[in-house]
Amino acid sequence: MLKGVPFKYANSNYETLRTTPEEVVILKPQGLFQQYQKLSVSPVRRILEVGVFEGGSALLFADMFPDAKIVGIDTRMGDPSIHQHIANMGYGDRVKLYSGVSQDDKSRVEQILEAEFGNQPLDLVIDDASHTYDFTTRCFDIVFPRLRVGGQYIIEDWGWTNWPGFQAPDFFFNDRQPLSTMILELVMATASHYGSIQEITINFATAKLTKGGDLPPFAEMVNINAPDRWIGFQPRDQAG
C-alpha cells in the first residue's frame, strides 16, 4: 500500500497482470526493494529504470528516494491509469514513464535522457528489461557513459540460465545467450580496465556495478577479454 493505493507484487502470469485505477502491479518480488533501500550510493537524484512493466516500481522508487527524479522506459504499452496514479500521489514532476521504447534504441534513449536530465549524470540505473545478452549489452553501451563515477548500474535477473527449472526445453529463454555471460565479461573488465569498475556485487537476483571510470564499447571488451576461452557460462542443457 502506498498513499492509499494497493500494490500487487508478482513474478509470474505477467501476460495477464495490469495496473488498474484501483491497483498498481509490480513485476518484482517485494524483498528486492529491501535491497534497494540499502544501496550504498548517495546522493540519489537521477534514476533511469529500464523495463518498468506496469509502472509500479517507479512509484516505489519515488517514495524510497524522495530527492530523485525517476525516468522509466519500456517497450510495453502499460495501462494509462498509471499516469493518474503518478499525478494523484504527487509525483508528476519526478516520475516520467516512456512506453514503446526499446532499450537498445540509441537515438531514442539518448533523446529521453537529454530531455529529462540534460547534461546531468545519472546516479542509479536499474535494468530489468529484456534479460538478454544482446539487448542488455547494447543498452549498457548507451547508458553507462551517462552514469557518474560512484554511481551504480544494477542488472536484475542476471542468472536466470542457472536457476533451478529454467533449463527446461520449453522455457522461452532457452534459445537465448545467457545474460550471465555479460556479468562474467564485466568481472573480467575490472582487471583489463583497472579502475573503470570499482566493484561488482552479485547475489541471486542482481548484479550491482559501481562505476569508477569510462569503459570501451562491449564489443571491444569482449575482444580484449577473449571470452571464447571461458567455460561454464552456457545453459546446463547445452554444456558439454
C-alpha positions as CSV (number, residue, x, y, z in Angstrom):
1,M,0.0,0.0,0.0
2,L,1.4,3.4,-1.0
3,K,-0.6,6.6,-0.4
4,G,-3.8,4.6,0.0
5,V,-3.3,2.6,-3.2
6,P,-2.8,-1.2,-3.0
7,F,0.3,-2.7,-4.7
8,K,0.4,-6.2,-6.1
9,Y,3.8,-7.9,-6.3
10,A,4.1,-10.8,-8.7
11,N,6.7,-12.6,-10.8
12,S,4.5,-14.9,-12.8
13,N,1.4,-14.7,-15.1
14,Y,2.7,-11.4,-16.3
15,E,0.7,-11.7,-19.6
16,T,-2.5,-11.0,-17.7
17,L,-1.2,-8.6,-15.0
18,R,-2.4,-5.0,-15.4
19,T,-2.3,-1.8,-13.3
20,T,-5.8,-0.5,-12.9
21,P,-7.4,2.6,-11.4
22,E,-7.8,0.6,-8.2
23,E,-4.5,-1.3,-8.0
24,V,-0.8,-1.0,-9.1
25,V,1.1,-4.0,-10.3
26,I,4.8,-4.6,-9.8
27,L,6.7,-7.4,-11.6
28,K,9.3,-7.8,-8.8
29,P,9.4,-9.7,-5.5
30,Q,8.7,-7.4,-2.6
31,G,12.0,-8.4,-0.9
32,L,14.0,-7.0,-3.8
33,F,13.0,-3.4,-2.7
34,Q,14.6,-4.1,0.7
35,Q,17.9,-4.4,-1.2
36,Y,17.4,-1.1,-2.9
37,Q,16.7,0.6,0.4
38,K,20.3,-0.4,1.5
39,L,22.2,0.9,-1.5
40,S,25.5,2.5,-0.6
41,V,25.3,5.1,-3.4
42,S,24.5,8.6,-2.3
43,P,23.1,11.0,-3.2
44,V,20.5,9.5,-5.5
45,R,18.9,12.3,-7.5
46,R,18.7,10.9,-11.0
47,I,17.4,7.4,-11.7
48,L,16.9,5.5,-15.0
49,E,14.7,2.4,-14.8
50,V,15.0,0.2,-17.9
51,G,11.9,-2.0,-18.0
52,V,9.1,-0.7,-15.9
53,F,6.3,-3.2,-16.8
54,E,3.1,-1.6,-15.5
55,G,4.9,1.3,-13.7
56,G,4.6,0.3,-10.1
57,S,8.3,0.1,-9.3
58,A,8.8,3.7,-10.4
59,L,6.3,4.8,-7.8
60,L,8.1,2.9,-5.1
61,F,11.4,4.3,-6.1
62,A,9.9,7.8,-5.9
63,D,8.8,7.1,-2.4
64,M,12.1,5.5,-1.5
65,F,14.3,8.2,-2.9
66,P,12.4,11.5,-2.2
67,D,15.0,13.7,-3.8
68,A,15.2,11.7,-7.0
69,K,13.7,12.1,-10.5
70,I,12.9,8.7,-12.0
71,V,12.7,8.1,-15.7
72,G,11.4,4.8,-16.9
73,I,11.4,3.2,-20.4
74,D,9.7,0.1,-21.7
75,T,8.7,-1.5,-25.0
76,R,5.4,-2.3,-23.3
77,M,2.4,0.0,-23.6
78,G,1.3,-0.1,-20.0
79,D,-2.2,0.7,-18.7
80,P,-2.8,4.5,-18.9
81,S,-4.1,4.5,-15.4
82,I,-0.5,4.5,-14.1
83,H,-0.3,8.2,-15.1
84,Q,-3.3,9.0,-13.0
85,H,-1.6,7.3,-10.0
86,I,1.5,9.2,-10.6
87,A,-0.4,12.5,-10.6
88,N,-2.6,11.6,-7.6
89,M,0.4,10.6,-5.5
90,G,2.1,14.0,-6.2
91,Y,4.9,12.5,-8.3
92,G,4.1,14.2,-11.6
93,D,7.2,16.3,-11.5
94,R,9.5,13.4,-10.5
95,V,8.3,10.3,-12.4
96,K,8.4,10.2,-16.2
97,L,7.5,7.0,-18.0
98,Y,8.1,6.4,-21.7
99,S,6.4,3.4,-23.4
100,G,7.2,1.9,-26.8
101,V,10.9,2.4,-26.2
102,S,13.4,-0.4,-26.8
103,Q,16.4,-0.4,-24.5
104,D,18.8,-0.7,-27.5
105,D,17.3,2.3,-29.4
106,K,20.3,4.6,-29.1
107,S,18.8,7.7,-30.6
108,R,15.6,7.5,-28.6
109,V,17.2,6.6,-25.3
110,E,19.7,9.4,-25.6
111,Q,16.9,11.8,-26.6
112,I,15.0,10.9,-23.5
113,L,18.0,11.3,-21.2
114,E,18.8,14.6,-22.7
115,A,15.2,15.9,-22.4
116,E,14.8,14.7,-18.8
117,F,18.3,15.2,-17.3
118,G,20.2,17.5,-19.7
119,N,23.9,17.1,-19.2
120,Q,23.5,15.9,-15.6
121,P,24.9,12.4,-14.9
122,L,22.8,9.5,-13.6
123,D,23.2,8.2,-10.1
124,L,21.4,4.9,-10.5
125,V,20.5,2.7,-13.4
126,I,18.3,-0.4,-12.9
127,D,18.0,-2.7,-15.9
128,D,15.0,-5.1,-15.6
129,A,14.1,-5.2,-19.3
130,S,14.9,-7.9,-21.8
131,H,17.3,-10.1,-19.7
132,T,19.1,-11.0,-22.9
133,Y,22.8,-10.5,-23.7
134,D,22.4,-8.6,-26.9
135,F,19.9,-6.0,-25.8
136,T,21.4,-5.6,-22.3
137,T,24.9,-5.0,-23.6
138,R,23.7,-2.5,-26.2
139,C,21.8,-0.7,-23.5
140,F,24.9,-0.7,-21.3
141,D,26.9,1.0,-24.1
142,I,24.3,3.7,-24.4
143,V,23.7,4.4,-20.7
144,F,26.9,3.6,-18.8
145,P,28.7,6.7,-20.2
146,R,25.9,8.8,-18.6
147,L,26.4,7.3,-15.1
148,R,28.5,9.3,-12.7
149,V,31.6,8.0,-11.1
150,G,30.5,6.3,-7.9
151,G,27.0,5.7,-9.4
152,Q,25.6,2.2,-9.6
153,Y,24.4,0.2,-12.5
154,I,22.2,-2.8,-11.5
155,I,21.2,-5.6,-13.7
156,E,18.3,-7.7,-12.4
157,D,17.8,-11.4,-13.0
158,W,21.3,-11.9,-14.4
159,G,21.5,-15.6,-13.5
160,W,18.2,-16.9,-14.9
161,T,20.0,-19.5,-17.0
162,N,21.3,-21.2,-13.8
163,W,18.1,-21.0,-11.8
164,P,16.5,-24.4,-11.0
165,G,13.9,-25.3,-13.6
166,F,15.0,-22.7,-16.1
167,Q,16.8,-25.2,-18.4
168,A,13.6,-26.9,-19.5
169,P,13.4,-27.3,-23.3
170,D,10.2,-25.3,-23.4
171,F,11.5,-22.4,-21.4
172,F,11.0,-19.3,-23.6
173,F,14.6,-18.0,-22.9
174,N,16.1,-21.4,-23.7
175,D,17.5,-20.3,-27.1
176,R,19.0,-17.0,-25.9
177,Q,22.6,-16.3,-24.9
178,P,22.8,-16.3,-21.1
179,L,22.9,-12.9,-19.5
180,S,25.4,-14.3,-17.1
181,T,27.9,-14.1,-20.0
182,M,27.7,-10.3,-19.7
183,I,28.4,-10.4,-16.0
184,L,31.4,-12.6,-16.4
185,E,32.7,-10.2,-19.0
186,L,32.2,-7.2,-16.7
187,V,34.1,-9.1,-14.0
188,M,37.0,-9.6,-16.4
189,A,36.8,-5.9,-17.3
190,T,37.6,-5.0,-13.7
191,A,41.0,-6.4,-14.4
192,S,41.6,-5.5,-18.0
193,H,40.3,-1.9,-17.5
194,Y,41.5,-1.4,-14.0
195,G,39.7,1.4,-12.2
196,S,36.8,1.7,-14.6
197,I,34.7,-0.5,-12.4
198,Q,35.2,0.0,-8.6
199,E,33.2,-3.0,-7.5
200,I,30.8,-5.7,-8.7
201,T,28.5,-7.2,-6.1
202,I,26.5,-10.3,-7.1
203,N,23.6,-12.1,-5.4
204,F,20.8,-14.4,-6.6
205,A,18.7,-11.5,-8.0
206,T,21.1,-8.7,-9.0
207,A,24.5,-7.8,-10.3
208,K,25.4,-4.3,-8.9
209,L,28.3,-2.5,-10.6
210,T,29.8,0.7,-9.1
211,K,31.4,2.9,-11.8
212,G,35.0,4.1,-11.4
213,G,35.6,5.5,-14.9
214,D,34.8,5.0,-18.6
215,L,34.8,1.7,-20.4
216,P,35.1,0.9,-24.1
217,P,32.1,-0.5,-26.0
218,F,31.2,-4.0,-25.2
219,A,32.4,-5.4,-28.5
220,E,35.9,-4.1,-27.7
221,M,35.9,-5.5,-24.2
222,V,34.8,-8.9,-25.5
223,N,37.7,-9.0,-28.0
224,I,40.2,-8.0,-25.3
225,N,38.9,-10.4,-22.7
226,A,38.6,-13.3,-25.1
227,P,35.5,-14.9,-23.5
228,D,35.7,-17.8,-26.1
229,R,38.4,-19.3,-23.8
230,W,35.9,-19.5,-20.9
231,I,33.7,-22.4,-20.0
232,G,30.8,-22.7,-17.6
233,F,28.5,-19.9,-18.6
234,Q,26.4,-21.7,-21.1
235,P,23.0,-23.2,-20.2
236,R,23.3,-26.5,-18.4
237,D,21.5,-28.4,-21.1
238,Q,24.0,-27.1,-23.7
239,A,27.1,-27.7,-21.7
240,G,29.5,-30.5,-22.8
